[in-house]
Amino acid sequence: MSGFGRQDRPGFRREPFVLGFAETPAGPVPRVGTDLSRRDHLGTFLARVSGVREDYKIVPGLYCVGQPGPDAPVLVTCNYKLTFDLVRRELAGLDLWLLIIDTHGINVWCAAGKGTFSTAEVAHRVRHSGLERVVSHRKLILPQYSATGVSAHKLRKQCGFGAEFGPIRAIDVPRYLAQGADETMRRATFGLWERAVLVPIEVTLLWKGLAWAALTMFALSGIGPQWFSLPAAWTRGGLALGGTLAGILGGAVAVPLLLPWLPGRAFSLKGAVAGAVLGLATVLALPGASGWGEGLGLLLWVMALASYLGMNFTGSTPFTSPSGVEKEMRRALPVQAGAVLAAVALWVGSAFMV
């Protein structure tokens, strides 16, 4: 449980975004504000760069915006606070109910794919909140990205509420409520800025693995005719670390930023291409790389790492499907593993080539 209190207990701690309470037949419902504070913006920043997103969540349950009555619409979203903030920010001047379901602090699209934004969870939250006593209608408005996890006809059977799927973007919610959906609200975009904001978290998540990789590189780099050489470990380990940074740059930065222009449809291929370019540049630019074995080993390592990280990015884009991701992984992972083994063999073996 995060530090956001417990809504199901009397006297739960008031959070900064709670302005007061609306009295309903089901009990008091927290009324949330639509203006984001500096604390909210700081939380968004840290959630994007720290990698600790599972604790950035709010208590699930029923909330409201403005002064909603029994006829007001009910908007459903996840309890990931970054999503919650993005949604409530767009609701200024509106009167509606917000049903927050428990997705364990995961965003709508990922939660729907993982099964936490599900028919059963929405139905449970409807019953638990007493929503049928709060509103006179029986309709929920769900995010478009939750469609893979929620069955509208099963939802009605389980809780008596029907569902319609609203717009993809929170910014379109007011227009959707006023005039209904149009084609632009259903179209997923993935422009440069939408891709760029994902880079910090992708890079941040790599540091722990990078620390272990660096230790392994220094150990492998010291192996040679004298069994183990500390100066060689330091010199060649530094070269390998430079190649690792190039692989991260290729897979976690170049792939998302240059996604439309990198050749191929598979993300693993896009990463391999970016890695090949940066790997060649690394081999040519880093002082100390000598011999074809060492150079080829470094190139293969950069390409394999960039390919893997590029493929890992498939979980951040709306242009992939779970089945497509699994298919690509089955094909790419053996190739990437083989490239890593070949890189290690060439890197270690080059020390014995005199």
N, C-alpha and C positions, 0 to 999 in steps of 0.2 A: 504494500500500500504506500502510495506517495504521501507527501505532506499536505494534501489538500483536504483533510478532514473526512468525516463520515456523514453522509447526508441522511442515512437511515437511523440516526440516533438523535434524540431531542437535544437541542442546544449545540449542534455541530458548529465548529469554528467558522465564522464568517470570512470568506475569502475576498481579496480586493475586487474581484470582478462581480461580486454579489452586492447589489444595491439595496436589496430589501426582499420582501416576500409577498407573494400573491396568495390570498386566502382562497382555497378551493374546497369542494366537498371531499376531496381526498387528502386534505391537510395543506399546510403552507408549502408553497413552491418557490424556490429561490429565483429572484429576478436579476438577470445579469445585465451588465452594461455593454455598450457597443464600442466604447472608446478604449483603445489599448494603452496601457501605462508603460512607463519605462521598464518596469519589471517584466511586463509581458514581452516587450521587444528584446530585452536581454535574454529571457528564457528561450525565445525563438532562435536567437543567435547561437546560444550554447547548445541547443538541441541540434542545430545544423552542423556544428563543428566539433562537438565533444564526443559524439558517438554513444552517449548515455541517454538514449531516447526512451527506454522502457520505463523509466521513472517519471517521465514528463507526461502526466495524465491527470485527469480530474475524476471525481467520484461519479459513476454513472447514475442516471435517474432523470427525473423530469425537472426542467428549468423553463423559464419564460423570458421573453423580451417585450418591453413595453407594457401595455395593459390588455392582454388578450382575454377574450371572453370564450364562452363555450363553442362559438362558431369559428374561432381562429384556427388557422392551419397548424398542423403538427409536423415539424421538420426533424428528421432523424439523422444523427451523425455519430461518429466514434468518440471515444474518450481520450484520444491523443490531443493534448492541450494545444499543440501547434495548429491542428485542424480546427479545434474548437474556437481558437482565437480568430483564425481566418474567416470562419463562418459568421461569428457574432459581429465582427467588424463590418460586415456588409449588410447588417440588419437594422441599421439606424433608421428610426422613424416607423418601424413596423411593429405590429402586435401579433405575436405568435408564440407557440409552445415549442420547446426544444427537448426532444427525447434523446438522451445521451446513453448509448449502449456500451457495454464493457467489451472492448477489443484488446484489453491488456496494454493500452498505450500504443497501439499500432494504427497507422493511417487506414483510411477506408479501403483503398484498392488492395493493399497487401493483406489486410484483415479478411477481406472477402475471399481472397485466394487461399488464405491459411485456414478458413473456416470459423474464424472468431466473429466476423460480421456475418451472422447467419440468420436463417429463418427462426431457429429455436431461440437465439439470444434476443432478437427483436421482440418476439412473442413474450418471452419471459419478462423483459423490461416493461412491456405494455401492461402486463398483469401486475407486476410488482409495484408499479407507480400508481396504479388505480386510474389509469388514463380514461377508462370508460366512464368514470364519474366526473371527469374534468371537462370533457368535450362532448358535444351533442352529435357530432358526425363520427364516421368510422373510416377515416382515410389518413394514411401516413404518406409523407413525401420523403423518399429515400434518395441518397446520392446515386447518380448514374453508375459510378464505379462499384457500387455494392451489388449490382445486378447478378454477378457471377455467384454470389453467396446467398441470395435471398430469393425464394420462390413466392410470388405474390399470392397465388391460389392456396398454397399450403399455409401461408401466414394468416389468411382469413379463417381457415379452419382451426388454427391453433389459438387465435386470440380475438377473432371477430373483427379485426381491422384489415381493410384492404390496403394496397400499396400502389403508388405510382412512382416512377423514377424521374427525378428532377434533373436539373442541368449538371454538367460535369464540373463547372467552375462555380465557386461560391459567389463570385461577383455578379453572376447572372440570376441569383435567387430572387431579388426584388422584381426583376423583369418577368421572371417565370411566374411568380405569384400574381402579377398584374395582368399578364396576357397569355400565359401558357408557353409551351415550348416551341422553338423554331429550330431550324437546321443548325444554326451556329452554336446553340447551346449543347448539341449532341456531339459536336465534332471535337475530338481530342487533338490538342496541339502539343508540340514538344520543341519549341523554339530554342534559340541560343541561350536566352536567359534562364529558361526552365531547365535546361541541361547544366548550365554553369553553376546554379545554386546547389546542385548535387555533388559537385566536385569536392568541397571541403570535407563532407562527411565520409566520402569514399576514401580520401587520402588519410583522414584521421584514424579510420579503422585499421589502417595498415601498420601503425607504428609498433604495436606489440609483436606482430609477426616479423617485422623488419629487424627488431632487436635480436630475435633468435636466428634469423637468416644471417645477420652480420657475424654473429659468433661462429656459425657453421662455416661461413666463407673464410674467416680468418684461420680456422682450424684446417680446412682443406688446402688453403693457400700455402700453409707452411710445410706440407708434405713434399719431400724431395729425396734426392740421392743420400742426403745425410739424415734420413728418417724425418726429422722435423727441424725447421729453421725459423726462429723467431723473426729475424729481419725479413725473410721471404714472406712470412705470414703477414707482417705489417705492410710490406710493399704491395704484394699481389692481392692481399685482402682489401686494401684500399681501392685497387682497380675493380675488383669484383663488386665492392660497395657502390662505386660509381656506376657500374652497369645496372645494379639493382635500382638505383634512383632513376636511371634512364627508363627502365622497364615500368616503374610506377608512373613516371611522366607520360609514357606512351599509353598505358592501359587505363589509368584512372583520371588522366587529364585530357590527353589528345583525343581519345575515343569519344567521350561525351561532347567535347567542343567541336570536333571535326566530323561528327557522326554522319551527316548527309553526304560528305565529300569523300570519305574513305571508301575504297572499293569493296564490293561483296555485300551480301545480306547478313551473313553470320557475324555476330559480334566478336567471336573468337578470331575470325579472319581479319576483321578491321583492326583488332588489337595486334595481330601478328604483323600486319603491314606497317602500322605505326611503330612497332618495336623494331622492325627491320631497318627503318630509316634512322631511328634514334640509336639503334645498336651499332650501325655502321659509323655514325657520327661519333659515338663513344669510343669505338676501337681506334678511329683515326685521331681523335682529339686527346685521349688520355695518354700522358707520357708513361712509358714503362711497359706498355703492351708489346710483346715481341713474339715472333713466330706465328705460323699459321694455326697451330693447335690452340694456343692461348687466345688468339683473336677470334677464331671460329667458336670456341667454347663460350667466350663472352657474348658473342652475337646470338648464339642459340639461347643462352640464358635470358637475355633481354627480350627476345621474341617470345619465348615461352611465358615469361612473367607478364608481359604486356597483353598477350593473347588471353591468358587466364583472367586478368583483371578486367579486360574489355568484356569478356563473356560474363563476368560477375555483374556487370552494369545492366544486364538484361532485366534484373529485378527492379530497376528504377525507371523503366520506360513503359509507356502504355502501348507500344507497338509490338509487344511480344505476348505470347500465350504460354501458360504452364507446360503444355505438351510440346510446344516448339522449343522452349528452353531445355526441357529434359532431352529432347532429341539431339539438340546441339551439344549438350554436355556429354552424352554418350559417345558422340563422334570426336569431340575435341579433347576431352580429358586424356585419353590414351596417347594422343599425339603430343600433347603438352608434356605429359609425364616422360615420354620417350625423349623429347628434346632436352628436358632437364637432366636425365641420366646421361645423355650424350655430352651435354655441356660439362657435367661434373667429370666425366671420363677424360675429355679433352683438356680440361683445366688442370686436373691433377697430373695427367700424362705429360703435359707440355713441360712440367718441371724436370722431367727425366730426359727431355730432348736436348741434348747439348751438341 
